[in-house]
Each structure stands twice: as structure tokens, then as C-alpha cells.
Amino acid sequence: MRVTFLLLLTIFFIVVQKSLCDPLVLIEEGITEYFRTRTRPGYLENSIREALIRTSSKLGEDGMHCALCRIVTKIVIEYRRAGTNNEIIGDIGKDLCTLFADIGYVTCVGYIDLTIDTFVFIIDNKPDITPERFCAIRLQEYGCVDPNYVPWRIDLPPGRSPSLPRRPSGQTTSVLHLTDIHYDPLYQPESNADCEDVLCCEITSGIPKQAIHEAGFWGDYRPCDMPWQSFENLLSQVKNKHRIDSVYLTGDIISHQVWNTSKEYNQLYITQVLEKIQHTFGTTPVYPILGNHEAHPTDFYPPNSVEGDFSISWLLDYVAEEWSRWLPTSTLTTIRQGGFYTVLVKPGFRIIALNSNVCFTNNIWLVYDDVDPYNQLQWLSDTLLEAEKNQEAVHILSHIPPGDIECSQQWSHEFRRIIER
Ligand SMILES: *[C@@H]1O[C@H](CO)[C@@H](O)[C@H](O)[C@H]1NC(C)=O
């Protein structure tokens, strides 16, 4: 009797003490224990929930999200360095993902299966990686700080770029700008539009609980992508109602089913969409660029130095070939180098098509090497100087907007220096 009472009292004090503790301390203890014992301690879920509810961190402020990110990253790096294998890190990662993020179980499990080897490769091959660096890049939108960050610079030509005299020709041109088509081959009308994952309205999204949750025929404003019939209909409307002189196709043909991408299927759907556009508009020139969703895994654009399984050549070589239905052979070299190119559309007017997906903060390869990936910005500066000498006006196409909170600050900064020269 007495012993039981004492025991209960002790448990009571431990519980009270734990919950009075800073949730961050508990979370660090809990995750460390998770990695050591491979069993999630009971209090971890609540501590995480509490930390996320209590968080006052706003966008652009190094607060709770950054602190949590650094804790998790530090433990993962430590345990990997001590020899923990990909499978164990992946399994704990999946579980923590479902606790921390609201992207749903299916997305967490599938996306981590696709990406765990990349994460581990980066930890293994980047001996000076720090939690500060990882979080400052990945959670830039929360203003996470890396005090040891070393900025890099693009060599700009001396002087300032003169403004081009305006010479109105009296002619107009009409450009069809297509972007973020996100064609979903698995879209299913009347499927569940109200699911837990990042993408719904698919055969696998479950059965809708009520009629109001059913996916529409042409698409749905809930987290759903575009069915083929809507894309077809869109193109035929444009074709029948407008005169189109050229098409800017600025990326993200692939759907948001990020947990189930593959090189083969991404290639298949890219070709399917490009063929449809070519078939619709005939000889009208099309200027395509890459989106973050064309990569596999989604968002991952590794630098040229990365070879083998992780290399991005499969995509760059593929689009070099696919885009050649519209682009001259002079574009092949830079497309194969990094997915960017320039074309003189007519005397005095040039297009520069970028692969700005390298700057997207979801592109984890920025942690590995963020110095002007593919030498693209240096090339941009050089190409603009040539255009300047030839008195050309230029349109720059880009999928991730430079200056966006999710585009690497350093990349945006150098882009801006180039543009503002
Ligand atoms: C994964 O993607 C492929 C290609 O789109 C598709 O055939 C397959 O049904 C998908 N699997 C699931 C579970 O959605």
C-alpha cells in the first residue's frame, strides 16, 4: 500500500517535471532515445505537439521551427556518423515526419523512401555539414541563421548596362504562357477530394465520405491536379479563340504525387504533354523550361559534380532531346549542362531560359554545394553582356521566382546584381 503510494507520487513528480521542462529539451532527449533504442518514447508525440502549438515563430524569424530543425538534424548527423544505416534513419524519419509535418502518412513514407539515400549521401560526403547550414537553407522561409555561411560572387562586367532605346515597331505579338500544368494521369472524377495527403482526387485517395467530397470532372479546387481532359480542352479553346505567335512553357508538367515519382514515368508524362502542345500548335515556336516537379526525386537538382545514381543527366539529356522539336541545336550544350539555354527569336529580341529550380530551398543539394550550380548565373551575366553589345531586348524565363522566400537568398542576391548592373 505504502510502496504503491510512493511509487505513484514519484511517477506524478516525474510527469509534472517533464511537462514543466522546455519542450525542446524533452524533444532532444526523446529523439536521441528513439535513435538509441529504436522505440519512440511515449512522451515524444506530446512534446512535439506542444512545441508546435506553442510556437510563436513567424516567417522570417529564427524561432521554434529552426530550433526543432537543428535538433533533429544534429541527432541524425551524429547517429549516421556513428554508423546507423539508411533503413533505420529512414524509418525513424518517416515516423517523425508524420509527427512534425501535416503532409500525411502516405506522402511521408513514400517521399522518404525516395529521398533517404540522397540525405545520407550528403551527410557522408559533406564532412563539414552542420545543422545550422542545413536548416538555414531548407527552412530559409523561417529565417534560420547559419553564422558561418560564406557568400559567393559572380564576376560582373565593369560599368553599367545602358538602357536600350525604345523603337516601337507598331507590331504586337501574342504569347501563350502555360505554367504548372501538373497533369495528373491518376486523376479520377468522383474520387475523394478531401484526403490527408498532399494530393487527392486519385483512385488511391479513398472513398469520399459525402457527395460534397467528390472530385469534379474537370478538376477540383482542393489539393488536386489537372486531369487530361481539362488540359486538352484548355488547348483547344486557346487554339480556336486566339492567335498565338509563341508559347512560353514554364515548368511543372508533373503532378504533386511526390511520393511516387520515377525517371521513367516523369519522362513519359513530359513527352505526352509536349506532344500534345506540338500537335495543337503545329509550327508555332515553344520555349520550354524545367520545373521543380520534373526532377526525381521532386525538387532535387544535384550539381554536375555528382555522378552515378544521383546524377541529373537522365533529365537534362532527355529534355535536350525532347525540346529539340522547337529549339535549335545551339541550345543542346547548356541544356545538357544544366537545363538552361538562350535563343535569338528574331534580330533584336532574345529569350534566356533558366533552370532556377537549383535555387529552390527544397533542393537539398544546396546543402552539399550551393555555389552557382551549373555555372548558370555566370553564364547569364556573360549572355546578357553579349545581348547588350548587340542591342537586344531579352525575356528571361524562370520557374522559381528569384527573390522568392523559397529561392536561396544568395542565388537571388547574385541574380539581382546581374539584372541591376
Ligand atoms: C505510381 O505512379 C504510376 C505512374 O503514374 C502509376 O501507374 C501507379 O498506379 C502509381 N501508384 C500509386 C500507388 O499511386
PDBQT file of the ligand as one rigid body, heavy atoms in Angstrom, charges set to zero:
ROOT
HETATM    1  C1  LIG A 501       2.543   5.373 -59.115  1.00  0.00    +0.000 C 
HETATM    2  O1  LIG A 501       2.701   6.023 -60.373  1.00  0.00    +0.000 OA
HETATM    3  C2  LIG A 501       2.486   5.216 -61.512  1.00  0.00    +0.000 C 
HETATM    4  C3  LIG A 501       2.735   6.107 -62.709  1.00  0.00    +0.000 C 
HETATM    5  O2  LIG A 501       1.883   7.202 -62.736  1.00  0.00    +0.000 OA
HETATM    6  C4  LIG A 501       1.097   4.625 -61.517  1.00  0.00    +0.000 C 
HETATM    7  O3  LIG A 501       0.949   3.748 -62.617  1.00  0.00    +0.000 OA
HETATM    8  C5  LIG A 501       0.842   3.900 -60.208  1.00  0.00    +0.000 C 
HETATM    9  O4  LIG A 501      -0.500   3.475 -60.176  1.00  0.00    +0.000 OA
HETATM   10  C6  LIG A 501       1.109   4.831 -59.041  1.00  0.00    +0.000 C 
HETATM   11  N1  LIG A 501       0.937   4.152 -57.766  1.00  0.00    +0.000 N 
HETATM   12  C7  LIG A 501       0.132   4.623 -56.812  1.00  0.00    +0.000 C 
HETATM   13  C8  LIG A 501       0.053   3.796 -55.559  1.00  0.00    +0.000 C 
HETATM   14  O5  LIG A 501      -0.498   5.658 -56.901  1.00  0.00    +0.000 OA
ENDROOT
TORSDOF 0
